[in-house]
Amino acid sequence: MFNFFKKNKKSTQLNDWEKDLLLQVLSDLGKMYKQYTDQIKDGIIEGVRFNDAMPNYTGFRLNVKLLNKYEKKSQTPYILSNIFILNKNTGSSESLCIHLGFGLVLGYEVKNRNTFNPDFSKIDIHEIKISNETSKEFEEIKKLFSNDELRYINISDVYSLVLQNKKYYHLMDLEDGDFIGIDENKCIYKITHDPFLKHQLNTNLIDVLKNTGQAF
């Protein structure tokens, strides 16, 4: 979730060790993960965001143009878990989960991100597990959409937030932290943060999502 909507003083910048760790792990997993290492090297991750409901999760704010280049809408979201890395600061192994989906690298989970100092020579992927990812918040509003609309919605992008005492659901990132969202009545909005504005869009949801909101 974006920092300007949450009272959260954590940095929104991607640390070098985070990028290097993702590249190391995904490279170690072999050629089938090359699409993810390529997009990371290409600079798809513009920053990070946090969700208070998932304190160990670091989500990625992706470059919209590169997102369109690498995205595969038919690919189901999934999680790589049981990855263990030695934390130099504690001398103990930490569990790492990497969230992937729609052809994109979406985020990762690790405890104590701010004090995590990974030892790149102590990465264990021998018992890695792959599991499908679900979103409770997506299930809350899934019934609002037609089957055609669902084809253009990335489950991992859906989360709720309260702005000026009203609940909205984030659907898609735009440039500079702005986003496309809907309310519980399926009214569509372009929401900007600098300045904070809510602009209701009287248009077709599929048209908005297909055009990544650029024309709105």
C-alpha positions, 0 to 999 in steps of 0.5 A: 500500500502506498506510503502517502495513504498510510502513516508509515515511515519505512523507506519506499526505495528498493535496497541494493541487497533486495535486488541482488538477492532476488537475482541470485535466488531466481538465477539459482532456480534456473532458466525457467525464471529468466523472465523474472531476472530479465525484468529486474535487470531492466529496472521494472521495480521502481520502489516498494510498498507495505501493507499493514495486514501483511507485516512481513510482506514487501510489495513492488511498485512496478514501472508501468511501461515495463509491466506492459512489456513483461506481463502475461495476464493468463499466468496464475499468481504463485509463491516460492517458499522454503527458501532459507538464507543466513542472516549475518546480523543474527547468525540464524537462517531466515525464511524467504518467500517470493511472490510471482504472477502474471509474468511479473515479480510482485514482492517477497516476504521475510521477517525483520526486513530492516535488520536483514543482512543476507549472506549470499553464500548461504542460500538454500533452495533445495526444499523449495515449494511452489503454491498458488496465491489467493487474495481475500480482498479480491474475493470480496469484490470478485462478484462485481466483475464480468468474466471478460473484466476478470481477464484484465485484473491482476489478483495481486494488485487488488487491496482495499484502502480507506480514503476520506472515510470511504473504502476503495479497492486498488486495481492497477498502478499508474505512473508516480504512485497514482492508481485506478480503483473502484468503490464498493458500487463499482464506480471507477476512479483515477486516484492521484496523490500529489495533489490527492484527488479522486476523479470518477471515470465514466467509462468502461472498466475494460477500456481503462485496464486495457489502456493501463489508465493512460488515456484517463 
